[in-house]
């Protein structure tokens, strides 16, 4: 795979299964270099026979399909170019979609009521006078923001305190009753959706963000997740609430029973309410390497019961999918995989997929379970779950494999202190020895997987052996594995990545020990910067969107009010002992510093201060800033910027660590 093959990368939404169990619908998305945006349409996937997927919609970006309970309608989100996504409904047999919402800031999620007559959705409600609510007032002409909270921004969004997310309901449209009004032409030649949408009814309000909605089986209540307690600005707690469909006060179901940071909530068909949450301790801030457990509330007012052990099971990257009265499906983050797991309200569980597959979305209708997944040969496909694992229904990455895909070699290396370090190595085609790139993931409580990874493939295609592992601090290996670096960053995690590098070079043929580079983003940028201050073997380094200066993180990052406090502590000397900025004077390695101008997670100032310190000390360095991008540039940025980023990275390696196919 080359940088120019970005168009071939496929991403899939969570599928939806028709109640008849004969077909599924999924959104198939990809980064379009021509449109310079991620585009996507809905496709029908037959669940029997060998028929190919069939295109269902033709929008610019159609996502998140959901069949109505009776299967007659299909709801989804549609985003037109440079416009926010709006809720649409279409006859499940085909036809022209009908717009359900025309929200100024769009819709982020939705759910059908059990009787199919109502749609609940989540949308941000803008403060009057901002975000285009008053024609002619541009963003720079809006009134000043008067802020009295620590948390007021979010990466990829911007300010949050003046556009809170709330829950709304709207009647499902009758798509068969009347012709669809024509779009309204605008002076600039474009068109706006017709204004014929029902006025939604708002169920929640206040200075809170609400989400993760689920209807009760009788349709009378909606469960949602929110942080509404008095200390929400200084801790990480959030709870499960319910609100009556007819309106009324929200009721907190969990706040009095524990110190939860709730991820998701969902009703089972018998009215039992499941939720996933991290226990953030007495302080409400103890989030470092906390796995997400499954809980159940057996009846309104009942004390939640924990069903899974957070030391050994982690449902952080999972939504709750009800299967039967007392059974739900979730994905367990485990050793670089997301394992589909069935859990009952009694706490019994069983795994349904293997430990090499990354299961994405899950949908159930009757006895039929459909998932989207990724593995070493695909970035996304659709499969049926049966008694023997996955029955693959699509092959959407075949064009990418034709362009060239290298299978990773899975490896576990025993470190110098006896600790096992798990990871993967990609070896390029052709005779070695090949120059080596040590890649370090972000997080730190995240993980590389064995699934097809565009970055590793691009570097391997350019002639580099790519080494990547999940050192201590990573997710998927138990809480202790992750928590051991709390207020000890740059210790055993540094040892693990270097031990894995040396083990990979020793065990995998074709790697050149004498020609090695290092690179990483976010926490990976942190550990790259920390490593090159302590180890000078590397020909060059790339530090991307890094957490580089814990002291200056506070008050500038959207997570600055808690992240550094928990990971590096608050004592100045302790913070300094873990700060790449504090040891920048030890760096001699040529270093490319990559960052995005609108990164609110690791703000641009982190890169600018680090770059300036390198420059003032005479280290060969370059600073690259991508305009308009945020912390997610490499994953979901504008496709042309993503391609340019690859070009810049390969140009840096061509100069400082040339390969047979990437050199000047």
C-alpha distance (Angstrom), angle and dihedral (degrees) to the residues before:
residue distance angle dihedral
X1 . . .
X2 3.79 . .
X3 3.80 130.5 .
X4 3.80 88.8 -102.7
X5 3.83 89.0 61.4
X6 3.81 93.5 70.0
X7 3.82 89.0 111.9
X8 3.80 88.2 66.1
X9 3.81 94.3 61.1
X10 3.79 110.2 106.8
X11 3.79 127.1 -156.6
X12 3.79 124.1 -174.6
X13 3.77 133.9 -154.0
X14 3.77 123.5 -136.6
X15 3.82 104.9 -74.4
X16 3.78 126.3 -123.8
X17 3.82 123.2 -145.7
X18 3.79 123.4 -145.2
X19 3.83 110.7 -118.4
X20 3.80 88.2 -118.2
X21 3.80 89.4 62.3
X22 3.81 94.3 -131.7
X23 3.79 100.9 109.6
X24 3.76 144.5 14.2
X25 3.78 130.7 -150.1
X26 3.77 123.8 -145.9
X27 3.78 137.0 170.5
X28 3.80 112.8 -117.9
X29 3.80 111.0 -158.3
X30 3.77 134.8 179.9
X31 3.80 138.6 171.4
X32 3.81 108.0 -99.7
X33 3.79 115.6 -151.7
X34 3.80 89.4 -168.3
X35 3.82 93.8 54.8
X36 3.83 92.9 31.5
X37 3.79 87.9 -136.3
X38 3.78 141.2 83.9
X39 3.79 108.4 -92.0
X40 3.79 130.0 -171.0
X41 3.77 145.1 171.5
X42 3.80 135.7 -168.0
X43 3.79 118.2 -101.7
X44 3.78 131.3 -167.9
X45 3.81 114.3 -131.6
X46 3.84 116.5 -163.6
X47 3.80 112.3 -136.7
X48 3.80 96.7 -151.1
X49 3.77 135.5 41.2
X50 3.77 120.6 18.8
X51 3.79 102.3 -75.4
X52 3.79 116.9 144.6
X53 3.82 122.4 -118.2
X54 3.80 113.2 -85.3
X55 3.80 127.0 -142.2
X56 3.82 109.9 -113.2
X57 3.84 105.6 174.2
X58 3.78 135.0 23.7
X59 3.80 104.3 -155.5
X60 3.79 124.8 135.6
X61 3.81 92.2 -110.4
X62 3.81 116.7 0.0
X63 3.80 114.8 174.9
X64 3.83 146.5 157.1
X65 3.82 102.1 38.5
X66 3.82 119.8 -164.5
X67 3.79 127.0 179.5
X68 3.78 116.4 -138.0
X69 3.82 113.9 -111.0
X70 3.82 91.6 -99.5
X71 3.82 92.8 44.8
X72 3.81 95.1 -124.6
X73 3.81 95.7 110.4
X74 3.78 136.1 41.5
X75 3.79 120.8 -154.0
X76 3.80 123.6 -164.2
X77 3.79 143.7 153.7
X78 3.82 119.1 -99.1
X79 3.80 124.2 -167.5
X80 3.78 120.3 -170.0
X81 3.84 118.7 -155.2
X82 3.83 110.7 -63.3
X83 3.80 91.1 -4.5
X84 3.82 129.8 107.3
X85 3.82 120.1 -106.9
X86 3.80 117.7 -89.0
X87 3.79 130.3 -163.4
X88 3.81 114.7 -103.2
X89 3.80 134.3 178.6
X90 3.80 128.2 -155.7
X91 3.78 135.3 -178.9
X92 3.81 104.0 -92.7
X93 3.80 88.7 -132.0
X94 3.80 90.6 58.3
X95 3.77 138.4 -88.2
X96 3.77 140.9 117.9
X97 3.83 115.6 -32.2
X98 3.80 117.5 -119.7
X99 3.81 119.4 -140.6
X100 3.81 112.9 -123.2
X101 3.82 99.3 -179.9
X102 3.78 138.7 32.0
X103 3.77 99.3 -173.8
X104 3.79 118.0 170.3
X105 3.83 91.6 -132.3
X106 3.78 97.8 28.1
X107 3.81 133.6 -124.8
X108 3.80 124.5 -67.4
X109 3.83 102.5 -172.9
X110 3.80 141.2 -6.7
X111 3.81 143.7 -172.5
X112 3.81 136.8 -157.7
X113 3.80 120.3 -123.5
X114 3.82 113.2 -120.0
X115 3.82 91.6 -106.8
X116 3.82 92.5 48.7
X117 3.79 93.2 -125.7
X118 3.79 98.3 106.6
X119 3.79 137.2 45.1
X120 3.79 121.2 -155.3
X121 3.77 117.7 -160.1
X122 3.80 141.9 174.3
X123 3.77 120.6 -126.7
X124 3.78 137.5 161.5
X125 3.79 114.1 -109.2
X126 3.83 109.2 -145.4
X127 3.77 122.0 -141.0
X128 3.79 110.2 -110.3
X129 3.78 111.3 -94.9
X130 3.80 94.2 29.4
X131 3.80 137.4 87.0
X132 3.80 95.1 21.2
X133 3.80 96.8 -52.6
X134 3.81 88.8 128.8
X135 3.78 115.0 47.0
X136 3.78 113.6 -122.1
X137 3.82 97.2 22.2
X138 3.79 107.2 115.6
X139 3.84 120.2 -158.7
X140 3.81 92.4 -102.0
X141 3.80 90.3 52.6
X142 3.80 95.4 53.9
X143 3.82 119.3 113.2
X144 3.79 118.6 -89.1
X145 3.79 116.4 -85.5
X146 3.80 113.7 -119.9
X147 3.81 105.6 -155.5
X148 3.80 125.8 -168.9
X149 3.82 100.0 164.0
X150 3.80 134.0 82.0
X151 3.79 92.6 -136.5
X152 3.78 112.0 57.8
X153 3.81 107.7 127.0
X154 3.81 138.7 52.5
X155 3.78 129.1 -160.8
X156 3.80 111.8 -105.8
X157 3.79 91.6 19.1
X158 3.80 112.7 49.7
X159 3.79 122.4 -151.2
X160 3.79 115.3 20.9
X161 3.80 105.1 175.4
X162 3.80 92.9 77.2
X163 3.82 97.2 44.8
X164 3.78 110.7 42.4
X165 3.81 123.6 -176.0
X166 3.80 114.3 -115.5
X167 3.78 140.1 172.0
X168 3.81 120.9 -103.7
X169 3.80 135.0 175.9
X170 3.78 130.4 -151.0
X171 3.82 133.4 175.8
X172 3.79 114.9 -99.4
X173 3.82 107.9 -107.9
X174 3.77 124.2 -114.3
X175 3.79 98.2 -121.2
X176 3.82 92.5 -173.1
X177 3.82 100.8 50.8
X178 3.81 105.4 76.5
X179 3.79 142.2 7.6
X180 3.77 116.0 -89.1
X181 3.83 113.6 -102.0
X182 3.78 115.2 -114.9
X183 3.82 118.4 -107.3
X184 3.79 116.4 -94.5
X185 3.85 113.2 -111.3
X186 3.81 116.4 -128.6
X187 3.84 128.1 -149.5
X188 3.81 92.3 -107.6
X189 3.80 91.3 59.9
X190 3.79 95.8 -103.1
X191 3.78 124.7 107.4
X192 3.79 136.9 -126.6
X193 3.80 126.4 -144.9
X194 3.77 115.0 -90.6
X195 3.81 111.6 -93.5
X196 3.79 92.9 -125.9
X197 3.80 97.5 116.4
X198 3.78 126.3 121.9
X199 3.79 117.2 -107.7
X200 3.82 107.7 -106.7
X201 3.77 122.1 -131.2
X202 3.82 115.9 -127.0
X203 3.81 115.5 -133.7
X204 3.81 102.4 177.9
X205 3.77 133.4 36.8
X206 3.78 142.7 157.9
X207 3.83 135.0 86.1
X208 3.80 93.0 -45.0
X209 3.79 139.0 99.3
X210 3.81 113.6 -126.7
X211 3.81 127.8 -168.3
X212 3.82 149.2 127.9
X213 3.80 93.5 80.7
X214 3.81 127.1 -166.1
X215 3.82 131.3 173.8
X216 3.79 119.8 -130.2
X217 3.83 111.9 -117.9
X218 3.82 91.5 -106.2
X219 3.81 90.3 50.9
X220 3.80 93.2 -127.1
X221 3.82 98.6 110.7
X222 3.78 138.8 35.2
X223 3.79 120.9 -147.6
X224 3.80 118.1 -148.8
X225 3.79 140.5 167.2
X226 3.80 121.9 -117.2
X227 3.80 144.5 146.8
X228 3.80 105.6 -125.4
X229 3.81 103.3 147.6
X230 3.79 123.4 113.8
X231 3.82 96.2 -107.9
X232 3.82 95.5 48.0
X233 3.81 91.9 117.9
X234 3.81 93.7 61.0
X235 3.80 102.8 34.6
X236 3.81 138.8 46.1
X237 3.77 100.7 -124.4
X238 3.79 121.8 132.0
X239 3.77 130.0 169.0
X240 3.79 145.7 -159.8
X241 3.79 116.3 -99.2
X242 3.78 134.9 178.2
X243 3.77 128.1 -149.9
X244 3.84 126.4 -169.5
X245 3.78 114.6 -108.7
X246 3.79 89.0 -129.1
X247 3.80 90.6 54.4
X248 3.78 134.6 -98.9
X249 3.77 141.3 121.1
X250 3.79 121.5 -26.0
X251 3.80 114.7 -115.5
X252 3.83 121.2 -143.6
X253 3.82 110.3 -137.0
X254 3.80 100.7 178.6
X255 3.81 112.7 24.2
X256 3.79 95.6 90.6
X257 3.79 93.8 48.2
X258 3.80 105.5 55.7
X259 3.78 150.0 -22.1
X260 3.79 98.9 -84.6
X261 3.77 133.8 169.7
X262 3.79 97.1 -162.7
X263 3.82 119.1 -149.9
X264 3.82 103.2 -179.8
X265 3.80 141.6 -9.4
X266 3.79 131.8 -159.8
X267 3.78 140.1 167.8
X268 3.78 123.1 -123.5
X269 3.78 117.5 -140.3
X270 3.81 93.9 -97.9
X271 3.81 93.4 55.6
X272 3.78 96.8 -98.2
X273 3.80 109.6 140.2
X274 3.81 118.7 -139.5
X275 3.78 124.4 -168.1
X276 3.78 137.3 175.8
X277 3.79 120.9 -138.7
X278 3.77 147.2 156.9
X279 3.78 119.3 -125.6
X280 3.82 103.0 -126.1
X281 3.78 95.5 -174.3
X282 3.77 134.7 -128.7
X283 3.80 92.8 -45.8
X284 3.80 92.4 51.2
X285 3.82 87.5 -134.1
X286 3.80 104.0 78.4
X287 3.80 95.9 112.5
X288 3.81 102.6 136.1
X289 3.82 110.2 126.9
X290 3.79 93.3 -19.7
X291 3.78 110.7 159.6
X292 3.79 119.4 -141.8
X293 3.80 117.3 -112.2
X294 3.80 131.1 -163.4
X295 3.82 118.7 -115.6
X296 3.78 133.2 -177.9
X297 3.80 133.8 -151.7
X298 3.79 106.0 -155.7
X299 3.81 96.0 -163.3
X300 3.80 138.0 -5.9
X301 3.80 108.6 -67.8
X302 3.80 94.4 15.2
X303 3.80 120.4 133.4
X304 3.82 111.0 -104.5
X305 3.79 116.6 -107.0
X306 3.79 120.7 -146.7
X307 3.80 110.5 -132.2
X308 3.81 103.7 -178.0
X309 3.79 135.8 45.0
X310 3.82 110.6 -114.2
X311 3.78 91.3 -154.7
X312 3.79 92.1 66.0
X313 3.83 105.3 20.4
X314 3.81 128.4 51.7
X315 3.80 123.4 -171.8
X316 3.82 96.0 173.0
X317 3.81 94.1 121.7
X318 3.77 95.7 45.5
X319 3.78 142.1 95.5
X320 3.80 120.3 -149.9
X321 3.82 114.1 -107.5
X322 3.81 117.3 -172.2
X323 3.81 115.0 -139.0
X324 3.80 106.0 170.6
X325 3.79 136.4 -12.0
X326 3.77 94.5 -66.6
X327 3.81 104.8 12.8
X328 3.79 131.4 88.8
X329 3.80 135.1 177.4
X330 3.79 124.7 -134.9
X331 3.81 138.9 160.2
X332 3.80 119.0 -109.1
X333 3.82 114.7 -149.1
X334 3.80 102.4 -134.6
X335 3.83 132.4 160.0
X336 3.77 96.1 -31.3
X337 3.80 96.0 -39.7
X338 3.80 138.2 91.2
X339 3.80 104.8 -134.4
X340 3.80 118.5 -158.4
X341 3.79 105.7 -125.2
X342 3.80 131.7 -172.3
X343 3.82 116.2 -146.9
X344 3.81 128.2 -176.4
X345 3.79 127.1 -151.5
X346 3.80 86.1 -107.4
X347 3.80 91.5 61.2
X348 3.80 98.5 -107.1
X349 3.79 113.5 139.5
X350 3.79 140.6 -179.2
X351 3.78 134.0 -176.5
X352 3.79 118.2 -119.0
X353 3.83 101.0 -174.4
X354 3.79 136.2 41.1
X355 3.80 129.9 -96.0
X356 3.81 95.1 -105.3
X357 3.80 100.4 57.1
X358 3.79 123.5 87.4
X359 3.81 105.3 -145.4
X360 3.80 112.2 -156.9
X361 3.80 119.8 177.0
X362 3.80 125.4 8.5
X363 3.80 130.7 -157.9
X364 3.80 131.3 179.2
X365 3.81 134.4 -164.6
X366 3.80 116.3 172.7
X367 3.79 107.1 -49.8
X368 3.81 93.1 -18.1
X369 3.80 119.6 102.1
X370 3.80 121.0 -176.5
X371 3.79 126.6 -176.2
X372 3.75 139.7 -178.3
X373 3.79 114.1 -134.5
X374 3.79 146.6 172.2
X375 3.78 131.3 -149.7
X376 3.79 139.9 159.4
X377 3.83 91.8 -62.3
X378 3.79 102.6 40.1
X379 3.79 140.6 40.1
X380 3.79 89.9 -153.5
X381 3.79 140.7 -6.1
X382 3.81 140.3 155.2
X383 3.81 124.3 -113.0
X384 3.78 142.5 172.4
X385 3.78 117.2 -124.4
X386 3.79 112.6 -131.9
X387 3.77 135.9 160.9
X388 3.79 91.7 -78.5
X389 3.80 98.9 49.1
X390 3.80 124.2 -96.8
X391 3.80 127.8 1.5
X392 3.79 104.0 -158.7
X393 3.81 115.9 -134.1
X394 3.82 102.5 178.0
X395 3.79 140.2 32.1
X396 3.79 102.5 -156.4
X397 3.81 97.0 156.0
X398 3.80 95.9 57.4
X399 3.85 91.6 105.6
X400 3.80 89.8 51.2
X401 3.79 91.8 50.4
X402 3.80 88.9 50.2
X403 3.80 88.0 55.9
X404 3.80 88.4 54.1
X405 3.80 131.9 -79.6
X406 3.80 126.0 -172.6
X407 3.80 119.4 -149.0
X408 3.82 114.8 -128.0
X409 3.78 122.2 -122.1
X410 3.81 110.6 -131.4
X411 3.77 113.7 -138.5
X412 3.80 141.3 175.6
X413 3.79 116.8 -159.9
X414 3.78 124.5 -166.2
X415 3.80 108.4 -133.9
X416 3.76 128.1 -138.6
X417 3.81 90.4 -94.5
X418 3.81 91.5 49.1
X419 3.81 95.6 -102.8
X420 3.85 116.4 139.1
X421 3.82 115.5 -124.6
X422 3.80 117.3 -162.5
X423 3.79 126.1 -154.8
X424 3.79 149.9 112.0
X425 3.78 140.2 -93.1
X426 3.81 127.1 -155.0
X427 3.79 114.7 -158.4
X428 3.82 117.9 -162.6
X429 3.75 122.5 -127.7
X430 3.78 119.1 -95.4
X431 3.74 135.6 47.4
X432 3.80 117.1 -40.2
X433 2.88 167.0 -138.7
X434 3.81 89.8 123.3
X435 3.79 126.9 -169.1
X436 3.80 111.3 -104.5
X437 3.81 131.4 -129.4
X438 3.80 116.5 -161.2
X439 3.82 106.0 -152.8
X440 3.83 121.2 -163.5
X441 3.81 122.0 -162.5
X442 3.79 128.0 -134.3
X443 3.78 129.2 -114.5
X444 2.96 102.3 55.2
X445 3.82 84.6 -135.5
X446 3.79 93.0 52.2
X447 3.79 133.1 85.7
X448 3.74 147.1 -141.7
X449 3.79 113.7 -117.1
X450 3.76 134.0 -154.0
X451 3.81 90.7 -112.9
X452 3.78 123.2 114.0
X453 3.82 105.6 -75.9
X454 3.79 117.8 -164.0
X455 3.81 95.6 -151.1
X456 3.79 94.9 53.3
X457 3.81 90.7 45.1
X458 3.82 93.4 52.1
X459 3.80 92.5 49.9
X460 3.81 92.8 45.4
X461 3.81 90.9 49.5
X462 3.81 87.6 53.8
X463 3.79 89.9 58.3
X464 3.80 103.1 -93.1
X465 3.78 128.6 128.0
X466 3.81 104.7 -131.6
X467 3.81 118.3 -146.5
X468 3.81 118.5 -170.0
X469 3.79 131.6 163.3
X470 3.80 144.3 167.3
X471 3.81 105.4 -115.0
X472 3.77 125.3 -171.1
X473 3.79 106.1 -62.6
X474 3.82 91.5 48.9
X475 3.80 127.4 114.2
X476 3.78 127.4 -112.1
X477 3.81 100.5 49.9
X478 3.80 102.1 78.1
X479 3.78 132.3 -74.8
X480 3.79 95.8 -84.1
X481 3.80 90.4 56.6
X482 3.79 87.9 56.3
X483 3.81 100.5 37.5
X484 3.79 97.2 50.6
X485 3.83 91.4 86.2
X486 3.81 93.9 52.1
X487 3.83 103.8 130.1
X488 3.84 86.4 -8.6
X489 3.79 100.7 80.6
X490 3.76 114.8 159.7
X491 3.82 95.0 29.3
X492 3.81 120.4 88.0
X493 3.82 90.5 4.2
X494 3.80 89.1 59.9
X495 3.81 90.4 47.4
X496 3.80 91.5 49.7
X497 3.81 97.7 52.4
X498 3.80 91.6 47.0
X499 3.81 92.6 45.7
X500 3.80 90.3 49.7
X501 3.80 90.7 48.9
X502 3.79 91.7 52.3
X503 3.79 92.5 43.8
X504 3.80 92.1 49.8
X505 3.80 92.3 50.5
X506 3.80 90.2 49.1
X507 3.81 97.2 45.2
X508 3.81 105.8 33.4
X509 3.81 116.1 66.7
X510 3.79 119.9 -127.3
X511 3.84 102.6 35.8
X512 3.81 120.0 128.0
X513 3.80 110.9 -135.6
X514 3.80 92.0 -166.2
X515 3.82 97.1 55.4
X516 3.79 112.5 56.0
X517 3.81 134.3 148.8
X518 3.79 130.5 -174.1
X519 3.81 131.9 -147.0
X520 3.80 142.0 161.7
X521 3.79 145.6 154.8
X522 3.82 133.1 -126.8
X523 3.82 104.0 -18.9
X524 3.80 84.3 3.9
X525 3.80 86.7 57.8
X526 3.80 88.4 50.4
X527 3.80 93.8 51.6
X528 3.81 92.2 43.4
X529 3.81 90.8 53.8
X530 3.80 91.0 44.5
X531 3.81 92.5 48.2
X532 3.81 96.4 51.9
X533 3.81 89.1 52.2
X534 3.81 89.7 57.5
X535 3.81 105.1 29.6
X536 3.80 124.0 42.7
X537 3.80 101.7 -172.4
X538 3.83 94.6 102.6
X539 3.80 122.5 102.1
X540 3.81 90.4 -148.8
X541 3.79 142.3 -22.6
X542 3.80 140.1 -140.4
X543 3.81 117.0 -149.9
X544 3.81 109.9 -168.5
X545 3.84 129.1 -172.8
X546 3.78 87.8 -25.3
X547 3.80 134.3 -172.3
X548 3.79 91.2 -132.7
X549 3.81 108.8 149.2
X550 3.83 115.8 37.2
X551 3.80 92.8 -172.9
X552 3.80 93.9 57.4
X553 3.81 92.4 41.4
X554 3.80 90.4 77.3
X555 3.79 111.4 88.8
X556 3.81 94.9 10.5
X557 3.82 106.4 60.8
X558 3.79 124.0 69.4
X559 3.82 86.2 -126.0
X560 3.79 95.1 36.0
X561 3.79 93.9 109.3
X562 3.80 92.2 70.2
X563 3.81 115.8 1.3
X564 3.79 99.9 78.8
X565 3.81 93.1 37.2
X566 3.79 90.7 59.8
X567 3.81 99.9 35.4
X568 3.82 101.7 39.7
X569 3.82 102.0 14.7
X570 3.79 128.5 -127.8
X571 3.80 101.7 -94.3
X572 3.84 106.3 108.3
X573 3.79 94.5 -135.5
X574 3.80 92.8 45.8
X575 3.80 90.3 50.4
X576 3.79 91.4 47.8
X577 3.81 90.9 51.5
X578 3.83 88.5 61.9
X579 3.82 99.9 37.5
X580 3.83 122.0 109.3
X581 3.81 88.7 -159.7
X582 3.81 89.8 58.9
X583 3.83 92.3 56.6
X584 3.80 99.2 36.1
X585 3.81 89.1 113.6
X586 3.83 88.2 71.0
X587 3.82 94.4 59.0
X588 3.81 118.7 108.7
X589 3.82 98.9 156.3
X590 3.84 118.1 109.1
X591 3.81 102.7 -107.7
X592 3.80 133.2 -162.2
X593 3.81 111.3 -157.8
X594 3.83 113.4 -156.0
X595 3.80 123.3 -172.2
X596 3.81 144.3 151.1
X597 3.77 123.9 -119.6
X598 3.82 95.1 -133.6
X599 3.80 98.3 42.7
X600 3.81 106.0 136.7
X601 3.81 94.3 171.7
X602 3.81 96.8 60.9
X603 3.81 100.1 10.3
X604 3.79 122.2 -137.9
X605 3.80 90.5 -108.5
X606 3.82 88.9 70.5
X607 3.81 89.2 63.0
X608 3.80 95.7 38.6
X609 3.81 94.2 53.8
X610 3.80 92.2 46.2
X611 3.80 93.1 46.8
X612 3.81 92.4 47.2
X613 3.81 91.3 51.0
X614 3.82 91.1 51.1
X615 3.79 91.8 46.7
X616 3.80 94.1 48.5
X617 3.81 89.4 51.8
X618 3.80 94.0 51.5
X619 3.80 97.9 -109.8
X620 3.79 114.1 149.7
X621 3.77 104.1 -107.5
X622 3.78 145.3 148.6
X623 3.82 130.8 -161.2
X624 3.83 118.7 -146.0
X625 3.82 119.2 -170.5
X626 3.80 121.8 -171.0
X627 3.82 111.4 -150.4
X628 3.79 119.0 -128.2
X629 3.80 95.0 4.0
X630 3.80 127.2 120.3
X631 3.81 136.4 -159.5
X632 3.82 91.2 -61.8
X633 3.82 97.6 60.9
X634 3.80 95.9 121.8
X635 3.81 92.8 47.7
X636 3.80 107.1 33.9
X637 3.80 108.4 1.3
X638 3.78 124.5 124.7
X639 3.81 106.5 -59.5
X640 3.80 93.9 -125.8
X641 3.80 90.3 52.8
X642 3.79 89.6 48.1
X643 3.80 90.3 53.0
X644 3.81 91.4 45.3
X645 3.80 89.6 50.5
X646 3.81 90.0 55.7
X647 3.81 90.1 47.9
X648 3.82 91.8 51.7
X649 3.79 92.6 46.9
X650 3.80 93.3 49.5
X651 3.79 90.6 45.5
X652 3.82 89.3 54.9
X653 3.79 91.3 50.4
X654 3.80 91.6 44.7
X655 3.80 88.1 59.2
X656 3.80 99.8 40.4
X657 3.81 105.0 23.7
X658 3.81 109.0 18.7
X659 3.79 121.8 -168.4
X660 3.78 129.2 -163.1
X661 3.79 90.8 -94.3
X662 3.82 100.2 30.9
X663 3.76 113.5 53.7
X664 3.77 141.3 112.3
